[in-house]
Amino acid sequence: MAREVITIECTEARKLGKSPSRYTTSRNKKLQTEKTELKKYNPALRRHTLHKEIK
């Protein structure tokens, strides 16, 4: 299978001392070899923030 399930976590919440929001998504690991970055909503900060892929 070429698709894998990944977890993305908020990058800004840790800096502010709040709990980071996490989302799960999938990506095609053959076409997208680098780590994924998406803008998603963080309910703790009440705004859209950058979420990066974690292991």
C-alpha positions in Angstrom: 0.0 0.0 0.0 1.3 3.4 -0.9 -0.9 5.4 1.6 0.0 5.7 5.3 -1.8 7.2 8.3 0.1 10.1 9.8 -0.5 12.4 12.9 -0.1 16.1 12.6 0.4 18.4 15.7 0.1 22.1 16.3 3.5 23.9 16.4 2.4 27.2 18.1 0.5 25.8 21.1 3.6 24.3 22.8 5.4 27.6 22.6 2.5 29.3 24.5 2.2 26.5 27.1 -1.2 25.2 25.9 -2.2 21.7 24.9 -1.5 21.1 21.2 -4.2 19.9 18.9 -3.6 16.7 16.9 -5.3 15.5 13.8 -4.8 12.2 11.8 -4.7 12.1 8.1 -3.2 10.0 5.3 -0.6 10.7 2.6 0.9 8.9 -0.3 4.4 8.1 0.8 5.6 7.4 -2.7 4.6 10.8 -4.1 5.1 12.9 -0.9 8.4 11.9 0.7 8.9 15.0 3.0 7.0 15.7 6.2 3.6 17.2 5.7 2.6 20.7 6.9 -1.0 21.8 6.9 -3.0 24.8 8.4 -5.7 23.4 10.7 -7.9 24.8 13.4 -6.6 24.7 17.0 -9.6 25.0 19.5 -7.3 25.9 22.4 -6.0 29.0 20.6 -9.3 29.5 18.6 -7.6 30.1 15.3 -5.9 28.3 12.4 -2.3 27.4 13.0 0.5 25.4 11.3 0.4 21.7 12.0 3.4 19.5 11.3 3.7 15.8 10.9 5.0 13.9 14.0 6.3 10.3 14.2 
